[in-house]
């Protein structure tokens, strides 16, 4: 469903599209206020035919994730989980931190873990216990080619790179490490306790303390496994709690019968207000993005597309996946426990969620209200950075729904402007940004692709310029020349270089300095400036910045050095008269006039546009 601005506001699927759509427009049906609001915004429909319900499910998941329609029940958290990767296909296998699961047949994965810190702590403990190598050497081919690393000397590696441990003994230790990751702690606890006692009896108290610390570390890890299941399957337990506007879903990750972690997810509840519908939306969105699919999924309520979802998950896993709604016994108790945790998170986080929405989406709405534009979701802001006109660069930062979208940031090295001319530099940046987007869109259309998938093809709802009338007029001229219609406003600063308001349609709009909209404008302005400065510094750090004098005709290395010796810095050269420049060693009248003209010519556009 599209609104009159051609924005996608809802995505759904149905076996009978006619019946599904008709439901929204039947006056006899009881519709929620949100559905009525959505229907009032529908301008036109777009539909895609698929060969099966499974294809429709996958397409729905992908489109919702890409477009995030306003009236779909949306998963707010976009989380990725770390795993521990065991390279079991190697002769001397390793345990590595991993974000992605690759089905190469040579690796085994443990997780997901709820934080990168948890993975690091677990790996640190395993290296102390089993002395598994961390290097990337190709063993046994590289045995003896280099000295052992620090881990060998601090006794956290047995030195397989030097042949100090046989392949068989190393594999035995690695197997014990895998048992530990699988939750089998009892044999290790007994061994550490025995070793501690032996060291104590031998009066080797330093060794006994080391064993005691390892024993306590293992006990802490084991203590976290409070939930166990009689069967040793991998499963996720999914349950939720909701109120009038929000919902929280709690997921327990159970691997080989033990709870290895849990996490919760916030959803914005839209048209699907029944618990079953919300849970159905969550399962589709969450498992479309997570790399690990468990053998079983225990859910609190039956899912609307339960059979199709089971088939879809089975295809992703490569094995049969069961979706179960527990009704009694241990299974039901675990689902109830997840539901209680979800309810607790919802009550505790309610105020935090409201504050976060106020500073993000609420702030975007405030900005839109100030300048009379509804539905602002994407803002692009631009800034220029240079040192006396040398190595000018431009930055483009993007905010969507009030949050920075760093994957869409872009940086530009100015190509056509010589000298310190921010207006001309900004004109080049904007022209390149939008021309590239238009050309990329044409190319995608020719190839039959989706124009929304390009790196420059997503245009903003609002452009924000770091300045007033002059910068805004430059942007409007570029857009007019390209035939684009995008609102542009300036972020106007006072004499102390602090933001004081917005410049829009030839009017300066004041803004409450204590409002969330003002704070968001300041964050956007600071971020655009930071990103430009960071890029500029990176170029300087690479030794790519040259003297501004190199851009002046007739000024070579000898005259440049003479000028810098005479005047000490660029500003002094800029302020010097022709006569003073001519008196400099190595300089003549023609060279002096060239330097003076370079620094005193009116930048292009300066007379036409007054910067407020």
Buried (B, 14 or more C-beta within 10 A) or exposed (E): BBBEEEBBBBBBBEEEEEEEBEEBEEEEEEBEEBBEBBBEBBEEEEEEEEEEBBBBBBBBBEBBBEBBBBBBBBBBEEEEBBBBBBBBEBEBBBBBBBEEBEEEEEBBBBBBBBEEEBBEBBBEBBBBBBBBBEBEBEBEEEBEEEEBBEBBEEEBBBBBBBEBBEEEEBBEBBEBBBBBBBBBBEEBEEBBEEBBEEBBEEEEEEBBEBBBEBBEBBEEBBEEBEBEBEEEEBBBBBBBBBEEBBBBBBBBBBBBBBBBBBBBBBBBBBBBBEBBBBBBBBBBBBBBEBBBBBBBBBBBBEBBBBEBBBBBBBEBBEEEBBBBBBEEEEBBEBBBBBBEBBBBBBEEBBEEBEEBBBBBBBBBBBBBEBBEBEBBBBBBBBBBBBBBBBBBBBBBBBBBBBBBBEEBBBBBEBEEBBBBBBBBBBBBBBBBBBBBBBEBBEEBEEEEBEBEEBEBBBBBBBBBBBBBBBBBBBBBBBBEEBEEEBBBBBBBBEEEEEBBBBBBEEEBBEBEEEBBBBBBBBBBBBBBBBBBBEBBBEBEEEEEBEBBBEEBEEBEEEBBBBBBEBBEEBEEBBEBEBEBBBEBEBBEEEBBBBBBEBBEEEBEBBEEBEBB
